[in-house]
Amino acid sequence: MSVVRHALGSSPRAFCFSPPARVGGALLVGLALLGLTACAPRLPPADLTVINGAEPESLDPALALSIEDLRRDYDAVLLAMGLGKGSALGSNSGALDALTFLRDVKRGRIREIAGPVAVLGGGNTALDAATAALELGARDVYLVYRRSFAEMPAWPAERDRFLGKGGHILILTEPLGNVLDADGRIAGLRIRRTELGEPDSTGRRSPRPVPGTESVLAVRTIIEAIGQEVPDEIRQALSGVQFTRKGLIQVAGNGSWRTSLPRVFAAGDIVNGGSTVVQCVAEGMAAASEMDGMLRQDSN
Ligand SMILES: Cc1cc2nc3c(=O)[nH]c(=O)nc-3n(C[C@H](O)[C@H](O)[C@H](O)COP(=O)(O)OP(=O)(O)OC[C@H]3O[C@@H](n4cnc5c(N)ncnc54)[C@H](O)[C@@H]3O)c2cc1C
């Protein structure tokens, strides 16, 4: 949205393609829960073309337009689809994905939750999901995080807000998988204590399991918030666009937001792997300036 706004200042036409219910992106999933909906970016309707169609849960309608269609019909293309898919551990059948959970809470589709609740992860998304679970009335909500507070990526203010509402944080604890009751419903989460070893590639001390410390945390709902990734269908639709080993769009770097396809740029979470609104807006603006420069050069 920031890029379209920027581009409208210099280019005759700029179009934003997005599933309508998700215009505003992750900003609306996370921040709206804090009552900051008014901060959602707005554009005059005439400036914003939304290609829509199905519900956001189904295949994103813009995928019906191939990247080749976009390159043929537009002078430049910016890819800023964010990280729309929650990563899953694969050992927790019946677990909710935090992004879906937060979207559904926001839309009023989830109004109550079966507690106690375990939320897996230590980032802002995990804290948002855990706080939302408390606000839905769950009495005991446990955030399960395998490192210590020092490594926790969530902002201290988010952590303190959750603790202030009566949430519990189990640090140095890793999830091993769920426990189902006779009817196939979640009855618990198998957990194990960890200790911290040497720093890993991210520079954070890596957790090591402590043998013989397995136990079961009695919970009825498990929410996974262990990371976000680019949905498979988006990767498949972007043939010709190079991705990094981490599954993010590869850009030229050194201040350039060009992808491996000529005239196609990318910015935001889909490039940086997940950061902040301010960072993504700044990247989008920088990409817009670069696109603008390219278009001006072309027209001279
Ligand atoms: C739960 C949660 C809480 C957060 N809390 C904070 C916070 O407190 N402060 C903060 O600064 N940051 C926070 N963030 C991070 C911040 O929201 C993101 O870093 C930022 O919004 C990413 O911007 P983006 O434009 O790259 O992607 P997004 O905001 O994810 O936007 C991507 C857009 O692309 C659309 N899209 C997806 N697929 C397609 C497609 N195939 N075709 C067309 N359009 C498509 C989506 O519908 C969406 O509108 C939070 C994120 C989450 C998930």
The ligand as an SDF file (V2000), in Angstrom:
LIG
                    3D

 53 58  0  0  0  0  0  0  0  0999 V2000
    0.3850  -11.5240   14.4680 C   0  0  0  0  0  0  0  0  0  0  0  0
    1.3460  -10.4830   14.0320 C   0  0  0  0  0  0  0  0  0  0  0  0
    1.6400   -9.4210   14.8720 C   0  0  0  0  0  0  0  0  0  0  0  0
    2.5190   -8.4300   14.4730 C   0  0  0  0  0  0  0  0  0  0  0  0
    2.7460   -7.3910   15.3220 N   0  0  0  0  0  0  0  0  0  0  0  0
    3.5270   -6.3750   14.9110 C   0  0  0  0  0  0  0  0  0  0  0  0
    3.6940   -5.2260   15.7060 C   0  0  0  0  0  0  0  0  0  0  0  0
    3.1580   -5.1240   16.8110 O   0  0  0  0  0  0  0  0  0  0  0  0
    4.4730   -4.2090   15.2150 N   0  0  0  0  0  0  0  0  0  0  0  0
    5.0870   -4.2900   14.0010 C   0  0  0  0  0  0  0  0  0  0  0  0
    5.7580   -3.3340   13.5940 O   0  0  0  0  0  0  0  0  0  0  0  0
    4.9600   -5.3800   13.2430 N   0  0  0  0  0  0  0  0  0  0  0  0
    4.1990   -6.4190   13.6510 C   0  0  0  0  0  0  0  0  0  0  0  0
    4.0410   -7.5160   12.8660 N   0  0  0  0  0  0  0  0  0  0  0  0
    4.8040   -7.6050   11.6140 C   0  0  0  0  0  0  0  0  0  0  0  0
    4.2080   -6.7530   10.5110 C   0  0  0  0  0  0  0  0  0  0  0  0
    2.7980   -6.8390   10.5390 O   0  0  0  0  0  0  0  0  0  0  0  0
    4.7630   -7.2440    9.1870 C   0  0  0  0  0  0  0  0  0  0  0  0
    6.1800   -7.2270    9.2480 O   0  0  0  0  0  0  0  0  0  0  0  0
    4.3410   -6.3740    8.0200 C   0  0  0  0  0  0  0  0  0  0  0  0
    2.9380   -6.1290    8.0460 O   0  0  0  0  0  0  0  0  0  0  0  0
    4.6980   -7.0560    6.7090 C   0  0  0  0  0  0  0  0  0  0  0  0
    4.3160   -6.2280    5.6530 O   0  0  0  0  0  0  0  0  0  0  0  0
    4.2880   -6.8150    4.1680 P   0  0  0  0  0  0  0  0  0  0  0  0
    3.6620   -5.7300    3.3540 O   0  0  0  0  0  0  0  0  0  0  0  0
    5.6070   -7.3160    3.7590 O   0  0  0  0  0  0  0  0  0  0  0  0
    3.3290   -8.0950    4.2070 O   0  0  0  0  0  0  0  0  0  0  0  0
    1.8380   -8.2350    4.7280 P   0  0  0  0  0  0  0  0  0  0  0  0
    1.4920   -7.1850    5.7210 O   0  0  0  0  0  0  0  0  0  0  0  0
    1.7070   -9.6640    5.1280 O   0  0  0  0  0  0  0  0  0  0  0  0
    0.9540   -7.9500    3.4370 O   0  0  0  0  0  0  0  0  0  0  0  0
    0.9450   -8.8520    2.3720 C   0  0  0  0  0  0  0  0  0  0  0  0
   -0.2820   -8.5690    1.5110 C   0  0  0  0  0  0  0  0  0  0  0  0
   -0.1950   -9.3550    0.3120 O   0  0  0  0  0  0  0  0  0  0  0  0
   -1.4660   -9.9650    0.0840 C   0  0  0  0  0  0  0  0  0  0  0  0
   -1.2780  -11.1830   -0.6840 N   0  0  0  0  0  0  0  0  0  0  0  0
   -0.9010  -12.3980   -0.2440 C   0  0  0  0  0  0  0  0  0  0  0  0
   -0.8630  -13.2660   -1.2630 N   0  0  0  0  0  0  0  0  0  0  0  0
   -1.2150  -12.5850   -2.3650 C   0  0  0  0  0  0  0  0  0  0  0  0
   -1.3550  -12.9250   -3.7240 C   0  0  0  0  0  0  0  0  0  0  0  0
   -1.1180  -14.1390   -4.1530 N   0  0  0  0  0  0  0  0  0  0  0  0
   -1.7230  -11.9810   -4.5750 N   0  0  0  0  0  0  0  0  0  0  0  0
   -1.9510  -10.7300   -4.1490 C   0  0  0  0  0  0  0  0  0  0  0  0
   -1.8440  -10.3410   -2.8910 N   0  0  0  0  0  0  0  0  0  0  0  0
   -1.4750  -11.2640   -2.0010 C   0  0  0  0  0  0  0  0  0  0  0  0
   -1.9860  -10.2200    1.4710 C   0  0  0  0  0  0  0  0  0  0  0  0
   -3.3880  -10.3940    1.4210 O   0  0  0  0  0  0  0  0  0  0  0  0
   -1.5770   -8.9480    2.1830 C   0  0  0  0  0  0  0  0  0  0  0  0
   -2.5270   -7.9320    2.0100 O   0  0  0  0  0  0  0  0  0  0  0  0
    3.1570   -8.5210   13.2220 C   0  0  0  0  0  0  0  0  0  0  0  0
    2.8670   -9.5830   12.3700 C   0  0  0  0  0  0  0  0  0  0  0  0
    1.9800  -10.5510   12.7680 C   0  0  0  0  0  0  0  0  0  0  0  0
    1.6800  -11.7000   11.8400 C   0  0  0  0  0  0  0  0  0  0  0  0
  1  2  1  0
  2  3  1  0
  2 52  2  0
  3  4  2  0
  4  5  1  0
  4 50  1  0
  5  6  2  0
  6  7  1  0
  6 13  1  0
  7  8  2  0
  7  9  1  0
  9 10  1  0
 10 11  2  0
 10 12  1  0
 12 13  2  0
 13 14  1  0
 14 15  1  0
 14 50  1  0
 15 16  1  0
 16 17  1  0
 16 18  1  0
 18 19  1  0
 18 20  1  0
 20 21  1  0
 20 22  1  0
 22 23  1  0
 23 24  1  0
 24 25  2  0
 24 26  1  0
 24 27  1  0
 27 28  1  0
 28 29  2  0
 28 30  1  0
 28 31  1  0
 31 32  1  0
 32 33  1  0
 33 34  1  0
 33 48  1  0
 34 35  1  0
 35 36  1  0
 35 46  1  0
 36 37  1  0
 36 45  1  0
 37 38  2  0
 38 39  1  0
 39 40  1  0
 39 45  2  0
 40 41  1  0
 40 42  2  0
 42 43  1  0
 43 44  2  0
 44 45  1  0
 46 47  1  0
 46 48  1  0
 48 49  1  0
 50 51  2  0
 51 52  1  0
 52 53  1  0
M  END
$$$$
